[in-house]
Amino acid sequence: MTSATNLENRTAVITGAASGIGRAIAISLARRGCNLALADVNDAGLSETAHMAQSARTHPANATAPTIALRITQHHLDVAGRHAVAAFPQAVIAAHPGVDILVNNAGVAIGGTFEAVSEEDFEWLFEINFWGMVRMTRAFLPLLQKSDDARLVNLSSIYGIISPPGQTAYSASKFAVRGFSNSLRHELAGSKVGVTVVHPGGVATSIADSARVPKGMPPEEIAKSKAIAKKALRMPPEAAGEIIVKGIERRSPRVLVGSDAKFLAFLERVAPTSCWKIFSRLLPRS
C-alpha cells in the first residue's frame, strides 16, 4: 500500500491521553475525523482531552460545513495493571466497532544514576514504560489484525537512541520500546498491521515536574536537575502531536520529533560510542 492512510471514521486507542503528547495526538487525530478511546489514570485530564478533541473536529474539506460528532470514550486505566490491561479491549469494543490504531504513549520518568535509583523505582518505571506497552500490544493485536489498515504506534524517546548519564532507567526502558517495536515490525511484515516507533526530543510536557527522584536526593539538587531538564523541553506538544499523526498517515516506521531528535540521531549514527561526549562539548558551560 502506497497511498496515505485515511484516518476519517477510524478508531484509535491512546494511553496517557490526559495531557501532553497523548492529548496532542488525540486532538490531531480528531481533526481528521478519527474516533477515540482515551485512557489514563487522570480522569479530570481525560475529560478535558475529550472535550478538546470533540471541539477540534471540523469537516476535512470545508471548515464551514457542519461539525460531525466523533465517538470519544474515556477509560480509567493504569497500564501497569496486568488484569486491567487484559480486560481493556472488551471495554473498548463495547463502545466502538473496532480498533485501527493503538498509540502506546503512557510513560513516566526517573532521574538519577544507576547507583542512586533503587531497584523498586527501576521496576516501577519498567512496569509502565515497557511492560505496559507490551501488555497493551498483546491485548489489542487481535483487534488490530481485524482492521484492513491498522497501525501500532509506540512512543520511545531520543533517549531510546542515545544514552546520557543520569538516565540509566529511563533510557533502558526506551531502548527496550525501540527494540521491541523494530522486531515486531519485521514479524508483522506483509500483514495489515504496521508498526511505528516514535522518538520525541524535548517536548514541553510535565514529565520533568512529575518525574520521580532517588530517595535521599537533596532538595536543591532536585530543583536544579528539574530546571535543567525543563530547559530542554521546548517543542509545544501540539506540534509534536501533529508530527506523529502525519507519520501515522504516511505509515512511517520511525518518526523523529524535533530538530534536536534529528540532530542527536544523526550524531549517534556517525559516532555511536562517543556521541554523548561530542554533544556535551556543545552544551553551554553553565
HELIX and SHEET records of a PDB file:
HELIX    1   1 GLY A   20  ARG A   31  1                                  12    
HELIX    2   2 ASP A   43  ALA A   56  1                                  14    
HELIX    3   3 ARG A   82  ALA A   95  1                                  14    
HELIX    4   4 GLU A  119  PHE A  126  1                                   8    
HELIX    5   5 GLU A  127  TRP A  131  3                                   5    
HELIX    6   6 GLY A  132  LEU A  144  1                                  13    
HELIX    7   7 ILE A  158  GLY A  160  5                                   3    
HELIX    8   8 THR A  168  GLU A  187  1                                  20    
HELIX    9   9 ILE A  207  SER A  210  1                                   4    
HELIX   10  10 PRO A  219  LYS A  231  1                                  13    
HELIX   11  11 PRO A  237  ARG A  250  1                                  14    
HELIX   12  12 SER A  259  VAL A  270  1                                  12    
HELIX   13  13 CYS A  275  LEU A  282  1                                   8    
SHEET    1   A 7 ILE A  72  HIS A  76  0                                        
SHEET    2   A 7 ASN A  35  ASP A  40  1                                        
SHEET    3   A 7 THR A  11  THR A  15  1                                        
SHEET    4   A 7 ILE A 101  ASN A 104  1                                        
SHEET    5   A 7 ALA A 150  LEU A 155  1                                        
SHEET    6   A 7 VAL A 193  PRO A 200  1                                        
SHEET    7   A 7 ARG A 254  VAL A 257  1                                        
END                                                                             
